[in-house]
Amino acid sequence: MQELMNTLGTVHAFPNFNVERDIADIRTALERKDVHSLVRILTNRSNDQRQKLNTAYQNLTQKDLKAGLRKVLSGNLEFLMLSLMMPPEQFEAYRLRQAMEGLGTDEETLLEILCTRTAQQLSNITATYNKEFKRNLEKDLVSDTSGDFSRLLVALLKKECQPALLEQDVKALSEELNGKKADAWIRILTTRDPLHLRNVLIYLEAEKGQSASEIIEKHFGGIFSGDFRLGLETLVRCIENSDLYLAQRIRTMKWPVVQGVMVSHSEEDLVAVRVAYKQEAGTSLYTALQKQFTGELQYALLAICRAED
């Protein structure tokens, strides 16, 4: 996931990075249980720099830095800092596993990751998931879901970019609205580049006189499962404006969502999400985080958010 990092990210490589100095400061902070210093250091380093610190700490002390953090931190702050210590692919794999563990399935988190990640990113995430958990991601998705929704998730996981003609795709999507199948919708929406798909949806909306969301609700309501409709709607929202979709996710201020989106996108496109958040909410993400959270957790989130808009 490195190829997209630091374009519109809020967290960048620390310019005066010094591994030895940071390790000394981290060791002192751990001994003194100085939470503020730990948060300050780790939120001001890129993920690549954190991985270097993790390795250096292990080599120097023969101890795991993450284990040390667990002893000093607690609650949501602990989860946040441990998330920052994971390589990006590992964190996304962890989120996918969490979404499928337990009694219920968190379909929205599955869709968030599968709809907003590129084919290469998903390939890396899949490999990490399979290695980390000794499981098969595709099989887990299939076993946790069913029907057309399951087919959509697998198609997203294996998404690829195939050339196509605009008129043909619009026609195929339009014709399928008259039946009880969703084959073309799944195939086309997961095998085209975003710009092409945005144009397809614009033409389809003009033809039907409805928004894409209204088309999905009208033609896929009743016949298809709610999960599948949610999947199509989420995918369309991400095609139209993924930054706005992520901003709307954060607006719920549900902790797992805030943590997941902010950590996942901190070095990639969180600036764009911040801009969309302000346009949508009328207030900045920075201000919203100040109102919602307190203490060192607030300090950490504001450090990741970086600035007022």
RAGITA-V803781 format. One line per field, one symbol per residue. psi: psi as a letter, one per 20 degrees, with the letter a starting at -180 (. if undefined). Layout:
# RAGITA-V803781
psi = ???
This chain:
# RAGITA-V803781
psi = jhhiqjfkqhprpphlpogggggghggghghilngghgggghikqrhghhhggggggghgikqpghhghhhhrrbhhggghhghiqqghgghggggghhiragrpnhhggggghhiqrggghggggggghggjlrogghggghiarbhgghgghhghkqropqrpghggggggghiiiakrkghggggijkqqggghghghggghhgikqrhghgggghjqggrqhgggggggggghhggnhggghghghhhkpghggggggghjhjfkhghhgghghhgijqqhggghhhhrrbhgggghhhghgqq.
